[in-house]
Amino acid sequence: MPWSSLQSFLRRIATPLRHLISLYASLLALFTLLRLLRVSGPPLIDLANAFAPFLFMPLVVSFPLSILVTRGSYGAEHARKRLSRLSKPAEAAAEPSHPPRWSVLLQICLIAIGLYSFAAPGMYQPVEPPAGATFSVVTFNVQGSNAELERATNWLLETAPDLIVLQETAQGYDQRLAPLYDVYAHEDHIEGSARIFSRYAILERDILIIEDEPGREALRLLLNLDGPELAVYALHFTLPLNPRAQVDPDADIGPEALFRYNEARRNAQIRRFLDIVAREESPYIVAGDFNMSDSSLIYDEVAALMADAWRGAGNGAGRTWPVAEAIGLPRVIQPLLRIDYIWHSPALRPASATVGEPIGSDHLPVTVEFEWRRS
């Protein structure tokens, strides 16, 4: 397109496009202010926080467009004023000299906030290689309806972690997971929920109540890691859906679930669990499906008590859900959110963290290698 044609096109769309970009920037600025003030509770705001990085992504397009539109508008306005000065000099002098550029400046501020909040934490950071003995952990929501469980089991055996923490191991999974029982000498589980396979001996077992009604439990095992003791927590928090909705909160969900979004029940479970783990006296790891985005406000409450292994040793966004082909979408579509986590106490240091391949579930597995911190 010739430059003159482009200028003409920009002049035609300048005003409506500038208004549209200004509206987007204003709404994003309002959301950012509410986020900085830690406003939570209204489902729409909580949902926006869960997907916050995606709300900032249009800035990649709107910012250069706003510059082009402003410059194009300025050129047209400058030509109009030049003619106006000849016919009505008094009126021309009273008009502003250029279109407002506040939305450009606002977008610069929003870009800086977005990069600091969402891009910086996922940037590559060098991690020291382990200096001593290590142990590895996999957490994986296998999905209760996983039709490729044999493939998932083979992947776990090939990865060969020292600890496997599974979620959504539906009733009847024991027989289908038989190859894992052949390799891992120690296993414990909450039927139909979380399950731990371990190469290390189990010293203690506790079932933790993290919700009274309708009920939710977590599993705690104290393991002997050939000398040191390690507490391992396995859990699966509920979906952030309206608890009054007449649906199974753990059933397969679709886009319509966005209209039932509500974090109240899940957040209550998380806070109750944090009260429990705050009293833990042994070094520990916490692994499972949190059904919580790492941009949700409650993430910061969890991170204030425990360290996120992915933030310590991972590279990139580390998103684990949903796996496109598991929900009938083209494989080229990447997961949207990071909701599967391995957290740890200060006695441990993550030496590596990776997200695994699709293996039949709508979640991707997460693998972390830990070493004991040198005192």
Contacts in CASP RR format, 6 or more apart in sequence:
PFRMAT RR
TARGET T0000
AUTHOR 0000-0000-0000
METHOD contacts of the structure
MODEL  1
MPWSSLQSFLRRIATPLRHLISLYASLLALFTLLRLLRVSGPPLIDLANA
FAPFLFMPLVVSFPLSILVTRGSYGAEHARKRLSRLSKPAEAAAEPSHPP
RWSVLLQICLIAIGLYSFAAPGMYQPVEPPAGATFSVVTFNVQGSNAELE
RATNWLLETAPDLIVLQETAQGYDQRLAPLYDVYAHEDHIEGSARIFSRY
AILERDILIIEDEPGREALRLLLNLDGPELAVYALHFTLPLNPRAQVDPD
ADIGPEALFRYNEARRNAQIRRFLDIVAREESPYIVAGDFNMSDSSLIYD
EVAALMADAWRGAGNGAGRTWPVAEAIGLPRVIQPLLRIDYIWHSPALRP
ASATVGEPIGSDHLPVTVEFEWRRS
1 9 0 8 1.000
7 72 0 8 1.000
10 68 0 8 1.000
10 69 0 8 1.000
10 72 0 8 1.000
10 73 0 8 1.000
11 72 0 8 1.000
11 73 0 8 1.000
11 76 0 8 1.000
13 69 0 8 1.000
14 69 0 8 1.000
14 72 0 8 1.000
14 73 0 8 1.000
14 76 0 8 1.000
14 99 0 8 1.000
15 73 0 8 1.000
17 65 0 8 1.000
17 69 0 8 1.000
18 66 0 8 1.000
18 69 0 8 1.000
18 70 0 8 1.000
18 73 0 8 1.000
18 99 0 8 1.000
18 103 0 8 1.000
21 62 0 8 1.000
21 65 0 8 1.000
21 66 0 8 1.000
21 69 0 8 1.000
21 103 0 8 1.000
21 107 0 8 1.000
22 102 0 8 1.000
22 103 0 8 1.000
24 58 0 8 1.000
24 62 0 8 1.000
25 62 0 8 1.000
25 66 0 8 1.000
25 103 0 8 1.000
25 106 0 8 1.000
25 107 0 8 1.000
25 110 0 8 1.000
26 103 0 8 1.000
26 106 0 8 1.000
28 55 0 8 1.000
28 56 0 8 1.000
28 59 0 8 1.000
28 110 0 8 1.000
29 106 0 8 1.000
29 109 0 8 1.000
29 110 0 8 1.000
31 45 0 8 1.000
31 48 0 8 1.000
31 52 0 8 1.000
31 55 0 8 1.000
32 110 0 8 1.000
32 113 0 8 1.000
34 45 0 8 1.000
35 49 0 8 1.000
35 52 0 8 1.000
35 297 0 8 1.000
38 297 0 8 1.000
39 45 0 8 1.000
40 46 0 8 1.000
40 49 0 8 1.000
40 263 0 8 1.000
40 297 0 8 1.000
40 298 0 8 1.000
41 263 0 8 1.000
41 264 0 8 1.000
43 242 0 8 1.000
43 261 0 8 1.000
43 262 0 8 1.000
43 263 0 8 1.000
46 240 0 8 1.000
46 261 0 8 1.000
46 262 0 8 1.000
46 263 0 8 1.000
46 296 0 8 1.000
46 297 0 8 1.000
47 258 0 8 1.000
47 261 0 8 1.000
48 55 0 8 1.000
49 293 0 8 1.000
49 295 0 8 1.000
49 296 0 8 1.000
49 297 0 8 1.000
50 240 0 8 1.000
50 261 0 8 1.000
50 292 0 8 1.000
50 293 0 8 1.000
50 295 0 8 1.000
50 296 0 8 1.000
50 337 0 8 1.000
51 293 0 8 1.000
51 295 0 8 1.000
51 336 0 8 1.000
51 337 0 8 1.000
52 117 0 8 1.000
52 118 0 8 1.000
52 293 0 8 1.000
52 295 0 8 1.000
53 114 0 8 1.000
53 118 0 8 1.000
53 295 0 8 1.000
53 317 0 8 1.000
54 336 0 8 1.000
56 110 0 8 1.000
56 111 0 8 1.000
56 113 0 8 1.000
56 114 0 8 1.000
56 118 0 8 1.000
59 107 0 8 1.000
59 110 0 8 1.000
59 111 0 8 1.000
62 107 0 8 1.000
63 104 0 8 1.000
63 107 0 8 1.000
63 108 0 8 1.000
63 111 0 8 1.000
66 103 0 8 1.000
66 104 0 8 1.000
66 107 0 8 1.000
67 104 0 8 1.000
70 98 0 8 1.000
70 99 0 8 1.000
70 101 0 8 1.000
70 104 0 8 1.000
73 98 0 8 1.000
73 99 0 8 1.000
74 98 0 8 1.000
74 99 0 8 1.000
77 98 0 8 1.000
77 99 0 8 1.000
78 98 0 8 1.000
81 92 0 8 1.000
81 95 0 8 1.000
81 97 0 8 1.000
84 91 0 8 1.000
84 92 0 8 1.000
84 95 0 8 1.000
85 92 0 8 1.000
85 93 0 8 1.000
117 295 0 8 1.000
118 295 0 8 1.000
121 294 0 8 1.000
121 311 0 8 1.000
122 311 0 8 1.000
122 314 0 8 1.000
122 315 0 8 1.000
122 316 0 8 1.000
122 317 0 8 1.000
122 318 0 8 1.000
123 316 0 8 1.000
124 315 0 8 1.000
124 316 0 8 1.000
125 312 0 8 1.000
125 315 0 8 1.000
127 312 0 8 1.000
127 313 0 8 1.000
127 314 0 8 1.000
127 350 0 8 1.000
127 351 0 8 1.000
127 352 0 8 1.000
128 351 0 8 1.000
129 351 0 8 1.000
130 351 0 8 1.000
130 369 0 8 1.000
130 371 0 8 1.000
131 371 0 8 1.000
131 374 0 8 1.000
132 371 0 8 1.000
132 372 0 8 1.000
133 371 0 8 1.000
133 372 0 8 1.000
134 351 0 8 1.000
134 369 0 8 1.000
134 370 0 8 1.000
134 371 0 8 1.000
135 162 0 8 1.000
135 163 0 8 1.000
135 225 0 8 1.000
135 369 0 8 1.000
135 370 0 8 1.000
136 159 0 8 1.000
136 160 0 8 1.000
136 161 0 8 1.000
136 162 0 8 1.000
136 163 0 8 1.000
136 367 0 8 1.000
136 368 0 8 1.000
136 369 0 8 1.000
136 370 0 8 1.000
137 161 0 8 1.000
137 162 0 8 1.000
137 163 0 8 1.000
137 164 0 8 1.000
137 165 0 8 1.000
137 285 0 8 1.000
137 287 0 8 1.000
137 342 0 8 1.000
137 367 0 8 1.000
137 368 0 8 1.000
137 369 0 8 1.000
137 370 0 8 1.000
138 156 0 8 1.000
138 159 0 8 1.000
138 161 0 8 1.000
138 163 0 8 1.000
138 164 0 8 1.000
138 165 0 8 1.000
138 365 0 8 1.000
138 366 0 8 1.000
138 367 0 8 1.000
139 165 0 8 1.000
139 166 0 8 1.000
139 167 0 8 1.000
139 287 0 8 1.000
139 288 0 8 1.000
139 289 0 8 1.000
139 340 0 8 1.000
139 341 0 8 1.000
139 342 0 8 1.000
139 365 0 8 1.000
139 366 0 8 1.000
140 152 0 8 1.000
140 156 0 8 1.000
140 164 0 8 1.000
140 165 0 8 1.000
140 166 0 8 1.000
140 167 0 8 1.000
140 340 0 8 1.000
140 361 0 8 1.000
140 363 0 8 1.000
140 365 0 8 1.000
140 366 0 8 1.000
141 166 0 8 1.000
141 167 0 8 1.000
141 168 0 8 1.000
141 236 0 8 1.000
141 288 0 8 1.000
141 289 0 8 1.000
141 340 0 8 1.000
141 361 0 8 1.000
141 362 0 8 1.000
141 363 0 8 1.000
142 149 0 8 1.000
142 152 0 8 1.000
142 166 0 8 1.000
142 167 0 8 1.000
142 168 0 8 1.000
142 169 0 8 1.000
142 173 0 8 1.000
142 361 0 8 1.000
142 363 0 8 1.000
143 168 0 8 1.000
143 326 0 8 1.000
143 360 0 8 1.000
143 361 0 8 1.000
143 362 0 8 1.000
143 363 0 8 1.000
144 168 0 8 1.000
144 169 0 8 1.000
144 170 0 8 1.000
144 173 0 8 1.000
145 170 0 8 1.000
145 252 0 8 1.000
146 152 0 8 1.000
146 360 0 8 1.000
146 361 0 8 1.000
147 360 0 8 1.000
148 359 0 8 1.000
148 360 0 8 1.000
149 173 0 8 1.000
149 176 0 8 1.000
149 177 0 8 1.000
149 360 0 8 1.000
150 176 0 8 1.000
151 359 0 8 1.000
151 360 0 8 1.000
152 359 0 8 1.000
152 360 0 8 1.000
152 361 0 8 1.000
153 176 0 8 1.000
153 177 0 8 1.000
153 179 0 8 1.000
153 180 0 8 1.000
154 179 0 8 1.000
155 357 0 8 1.000
155 359 0 8 1.000
155 365 0 8 1.000
156 164 0 8 1.000
156 180 0 8 1.000
156 365 0 8 1.000
157 179 0 8 1.000
157 180 0 8 1.000
157 183 0 8 1.000
159 365 0 8 1.000
159 367 0 8 1.000
161 367 0 8 1.000
162 198 0 8 1.000
162 199 0 8 1.000
162 200 0 8 1.000
163 196 0 8 1.000
163 197 0 8 1.000
163 198 0 8 1.000
163 199 0 8 1.000
163 200 0 8 1.000
163 223 0 8 1.000
163 232 0 8 1.000
163 285 0 8 1.000
163 287 0 8 1.000
164 180 0 8 1.000
164 184 0 8 1.000
164 195 0 8 1.000
164 196 0 8 1.000
164 197 0 8 1.000
164 198 0 8 1.000
165 194 0 8 1.000
165 195 0 8 1.000
165 196 0 8 1.000
165 232 0 8 1.000
165 234 0 8 1.000
165 287 0 8 1.000
165 288 0 8 1.000
165 342 0 8 1.000
166 194 0 8 1.000
166 195 0 8 1.000
166 196 0 8 1.000
166 197 0 8 1.000
166 234 0 8 1.000
167 193 0 8 1.000
167 194 0 8 1.000
167 195 0 8 1.000
167 234 0 8 1.000
167 235 0 8 1.000
167 236 0 8 1.000
167 288 0 8 1.000
167 289 0 8 1.000
168 192 0 8 1.000
168 193 0 8 1.000
168 236 0 8 1.000
168 250 0 8 1.000
168 289 0 8 1.000
169 177 0 8 1.000
169 189 0 8 1.000
169 192 0 8 1.000
169 193 0 8 1.000
169 194 0 8 1.000
169 195 0 8 1.000
170 192 0 8 1.000
171 191 0 8 1.000
171 192 0 8 1.000
173 192 0 8 1.000
173 195 0 8 1.000
174 181 0 8 1.000
177 195 0 8 1.000
180 187 0 8 1.000
180 197 0 8 1.000
181 187 0 8 1.000
181 197 0 8 1.000
184 197 0 8 1.000
184 198 0 8 1.000
184 199 0 8 1.000
185 198 0 8 1.000
185 199 0 8 1.000
185 201 0 8 1.000
186 197 0 8 1.000
186 198 0 8 1.000
186 199 0 8 1.000
186 200 0 8 1.000
186 201 0 8 1.000
186 202 0 8 1.000
186 223 0 8 1.000
187 195 0 8 1.000
187 196 0 8 1.000
187 197 0 8 1.000
187 198 0 8 1.000
188 195 0 8 1.000
188 196 0 8 1.000
188 202 0 8 1.000
188 205 0 8 1.000
188 219 0 8 1.000
188 221 0 8 1.000
189 195 0 8 1.000
189 196 0 8 1.000
189 219 0 8 1.000
190 207 0 8 1.000
190 217 0 8 1.000
190 218 0 8 1.000
190 219 0 8 1.000
190 234 0 8 1.000
193 217 0 8 1.000
193 219 0 8 1.000
193 236 0 8 1.000
194 218 0 8 1.000
194 219 0 8 1.000
194 234 0 8 1.000
194 235 0 8 1.000
194 236 0 8 1.000
194 288 0 8 1.000
195 219 0 8 1.000
195 234 0 8 1.000
196 219 0 8 1.000
196 221 0 8 1.000
196 232 0 8 1.000
196 234 0 8 1.000
198 221 0 8 1.000
198 223 0 8 1.000
198 232 0 8 1.000
200 223 0 8 1.000
200 224 0 8 1.000
200 225 0 8 1.000
200 226 0 8 1.000
200 230 0 8 1.000
201 223 0 8 1.000
201 224 0 8 1.000
202 221 0 8 1.000
202 222 0 8 1.000
202 223 0 8 1.000
203 222 0 8 1.000
203 223 0 8 1.000
203 224 0 8 1.000
203 229 0 8 1.000
204 220 0 8 1.000
204 221 0 8 1.000
204 222 0 8 1.000
205 219 0 8 1.000
205 220 0 8 1.000
205 221 0 8 1.000
205 222 0 8 1.000
206 219 0 8 1.000
206 220 0 8 1.000
206 221 0 8 1.000
207 217 0 8 1.000
207 218 0 8 1.000
207 219 0 8 1.000
207 220 0 8 1.000
208 217 0 8 1.000
208 218 0 8 1.000
208 219 0 8 1.000
208 220 0 8 1.000
208 233 0 8 1.000
208 273 0 8 1.000
208 276 0 8 1.000
209 215 0 8 1.000
209 216 0 8 1.000
209 217 0 8 1.000
210 216 0 8 1.000
210 217 0 8 1.000
210 218 0 8 1.000
210 235 0 8 1.000
210 237 0 8 1.000
210 269 0 8 1.000
210 272 0 8 1.000
210 273 0 8 1.000
210 276 0 8 1.000
211 238 0 8 1.000
211 265 0 8 1.000
211 268 0 8 1.000
211 269 0 8 1.000
211 272 0 8 1.000
216 237 0 8 1.000
216 238 0 8 1.000
216 269 0 8 1.000
218 233 0 8 1.000
218 234 0 8 1.000
218 235 0 8 1.000
218 273 0 8 1.000
218 276 0 8 1.000
219 233 0 8 1.000
219 234 0 8 1.000
219 235 0 8 1.000
220 231 0 8 1.000
220 232 0 8 1.000
220 233 0 8 1.000
220 234 0 8 1.000
221 231 0 8 1.000
221 232 0 8 1.000
221 234 0 8 1.000
222 229 0 8 1.000
222 230 0 8 1.000
222 231 0 8 1.000
222 232 0 8 1.000
222 282 0 8 1.000
223 229 0 8 1.000
223 230 0 8 1.000
223 231 0 8 1.000
223 232 0 8 1.000
228 283 0 8 1.000
228 372 0 8 1.000
229 282 0 8 1.000
229 283 0 8 1.000
230 282 0 8 1.000
230 283 0 8 1.000
230 284 0 8 1.000
230 285 0 8 1.000
231 280 0 8 1.000
231 282 0 8 1.000
231 283 0 8 1.000
231 284 0 8 1.000
231 285 0 8 1.000
232 284 0 8 1.000
232 285 0 8 1.000
232 287 0 8 1.000
233 273 0 8 1.000
233 277 0 8 1.000
233 284 0 8 1.000
233 285 0 8 1.000
233 286 0 8 1.000
233 287 0 8 1.000
234 287 0 8 1.000
234 288 0 8 1.000
235 273 0 8 1.000
235 286 0 8 1.000
235 287 0 8 1.000
235 288 0 8 1.000
235 289 0 8 1.000
236 288 0 8 1.000
236 289 0 8 1.000
236 291 0 8 1.000
237 266 0 8 1.000
237 269 0 8 1.000
237 270 0 8 1.000
237 273 0 8 1.000
237 289 0 8 1.000
237 290 0 8 1.000
237 291 0 8 1.000
237 292 0 8 1.000
238 249 0 8 1.000
238 250 0 8 1.000
238 265 0 8 1.000
238 266 0 8 1.000
238 269 0 8 1.000
238 291 0 8 1.000
239 249 0 8 1.000
239 250 0 8 1.000
239 253 0 8 1.000
239 257 0 8 1.000
239 266 0 8 1.000
239 291 0 8 1.000
240 261 0 8 1.000
240 262 0 8 1.000
240 263 0 8 1.000
240 265 0 8 1.000
240 266 0 8 1.000
240 291 0 8 1.000
240 292 0 8 1.000
241 247 0 8 1.000
241 249 0 8 1.000
241 253 0 8 1.000
241 257 0 8 1.000
241 260 0 8 1.000
241 261 0 8 1.000
241 262 0 8 1.000
241 265 0 8 1.000
242 260 0 8 1.000
242 261 0 8 1.000
242 262 0 8 1.000
243 249 0 8 1.000
243 262 0 8 1.000
243 264 0 8 1.000
243 265 0 8 1.000
245 260 0 8 1.000
247 260 0 8 1.000
249 265 0 8 1.000
254 327 0 8 1.000
263 296 0 8 1.000
263 298 0 8 1.000
266 291 0 8 1.000
266 292 0 8 1.000
267 298 0 8 1.000
270 290 0 8 1.000
270 292 0 8 1.000
270 298 0 8 1.000
270 301 0 8 1.000
270 302 0 8 1.000
271 298 0 8 1.000
271 301 0 8 1.000
274 301 0 8 1.000
274 302 0 8 1.000
274 305 0 8 1.000
277 284 0 8 1.000
277 286 0 8 1.000
277 305 0 8 1.000
277 306 0 8 1.000
278 305 0 8 1.000
280 345 0 8 1.000
283 344 0 8 1.000
283 345 0 8 1.000
283 347 0 8 1.000
283 348 0 8 1.000
283 372 0 8 1.000
284 344 0 8 1.000
284 345 0 8 1.000
285 309 0 8 1.000
285 342 0 8 1.000
285 343 0 8 1.000
285 344 0 8 1.000
285 345 0 8 1.000
285 348 0 8 1.000
285 370 0 8 1.000
286 306 0 8 1.000
286 341 0 8 1.000
286 342 0 8 1.000
286 343 0 8 1.000
286 344 0 8 1.000
287 341 0 8 1.000
287 342 0 8 1.000
287 343 0 8 1.000
288 340 0 8 1.000
288 341 0 8 1.000
288 342 0 8 1.000
289 339 0 8 1.000
289 340 0 8 1.000
289 363 0 8 1.000
290 302 0 8 1.000
290 339 0 8 1.000
290 340 0 8 1.000
290 341 0 8 1.000
291 339 0 8 1.000
292 298 0 8 1.000
292 299 0 8 1.000
292 302 0 8 1.000
292 339 0 8 1.000
293 299 0 8 1.000
293 337 0 8 1.000
293 338 0 8 1.000
293 339 0 8 1.000
294 308 0 8 1.000
294 337 0 8 1.000
294 338 0 8 1.000
302 308 0 8 1.000
302 343 0 8 1.000
303 311 0 8 1.000
306 343 0 8 1.000
306 344 0 8 1.000
306 345 0 8 1.000
307 343 0 8 1.000
307 344 0 8 1.000
307 345 0 8 1.000
307 346 0 8 1.000
307 350 0 8 1.000
308 341 0 8 1.000
308 343 0 8 1.000
309 341 0 8 1.000
309 342 0 8 1.000
309 343 0 8 1.000
309 344 0 8 1.000
309 350 0 8 1.000
309 353 0 8 1.000
309 368 0 8 1.000
309 370 0 8 1.000
310 318 0 8 1.000
310 338 0 8 1.000
310 341 0 8 1.000
310 342 0 8 1.000
310 350 0 8 1.000
310 353 0 8 1.000
310 366 0 8 1.000
310 368 0 8 1.000
312 350 0 8 1.000
312 353 0 8 1.000
313 350 0 8 1.000
313 351 0 8 1.000
313 352 0 8 1.000
313 353 0 8 1.000
313 368 0 8 1.000
313 369 0 8 1.000
314 350 0 8 1.000
314 352 0 8 1.000
314 353 0 8 1.000
314 354 0 8 1.000
315 353 0 8 1.000
317 338 0 8 1.000
318 338 0 8 1.000
318 355 0 8 1.000
318 366 0 8 1.000
319 334 0 8 1.000
319 335 0 8 1.000
319 336 0 8 1.000
319 337 0 8 1.000
319 338 0 8 1.000
319 355 0 8 1.000
319 364 0 8 1.000
320 335 0 8 1.000
320 337 0 8 1.000
320 338 0 8 1.000
320 339 0 8 1.000
320 340 0 8 1.000
320 355 0 8 1.000
320 363 0 8 1.000
320 364 0 8 1.000
320 365 0 8 1.000
320 366 0 8 1.000
321 335 0 8 1.000
321 336 0 8 1.000
321 337 0 8 1.000
321 338 0 8 1.000
321 339 0 8 1.000
321 340 0 8 1.000
321 362 0 8 1.000
321 363 0 8 1.000
321 364 0 8 1.000
322 335 0 8 1.000
322 336 0 8 1.000
322 362 0 8 1.000
322 363 0 8 1.000
323 335 0 8 1.000
323 358 0 8 1.000
323 360 0 8 1.000
323 361 0 8 1.000
323 362 0 8 1.000
323 363 0 8 1.000
323 364 0 8 1.000
324 330 0 8 1.000
324 331 0 8 1.000
324 332 0 8 1.000
324 333 0 8 1.000
324 334 0 8 1.000
324 335 0 8 1.000
325 331 0 8 1.000
325 358 0 8 1.000
325 360 0 8 1.000
326 358 0 8 1.000
326 360 0 8 1.000
326 361 0 8 1.000
326 362 0 8 1.000
327 362 0 8 1.000
331 358 0 8 1.000
335 364 0 8 1.000
339 363 0 8 1.000
340 363 0 8 1.000
340 364 0 8 1.000
340 365 0 8 1.000
340 366 0 8 1.000
341 366 0 8 1.000
342 353 0 8 1.000
342 366 0 8 1.000
342 368 0 8 1.000
344 350 0 8 1.000
344 370 0 8 1.000
346 373 0 8 1.000
347 372 0 8 1.000
347 373 0 8 1.000
348 370 0 8 1.000
348 371 0 8 1.000
348 372 0 8 1.000
348 373 0 8 1.000
349 370 0 8 1.000
349 371 0 8 1.000
349 372 0 8 1.000
349 373 0 8 1.000
350 368 0 8 1.000
350 369 0 8 1.000
350 370 0 8 1.000
351 369 0 8 1.000
351 370 0 8 1.000
351 371 0 8 1.000
352 367 0 8 1.000
352 368 0 8 1.000
352 369 0 8 1.000
353 366 0 8 1.000
353 367 0 8 1.000
353 368 0 8 1.000
353 369 0 8 1.000
354 366 0 8 1.000
354 367 0 8 1.000
355 364 0 8 1.000
355 365 0 8 1.000
355 366 0 8 1.000
355 367 0 8 1.000
356 364 0 8 1.000
356 365 0 8 1.000
356 366 0 8 1.000
356 367 0 8 1.000
357 364 0 8 1.000
358 364 0 8 1.000
359 365 0 8 1.000
END
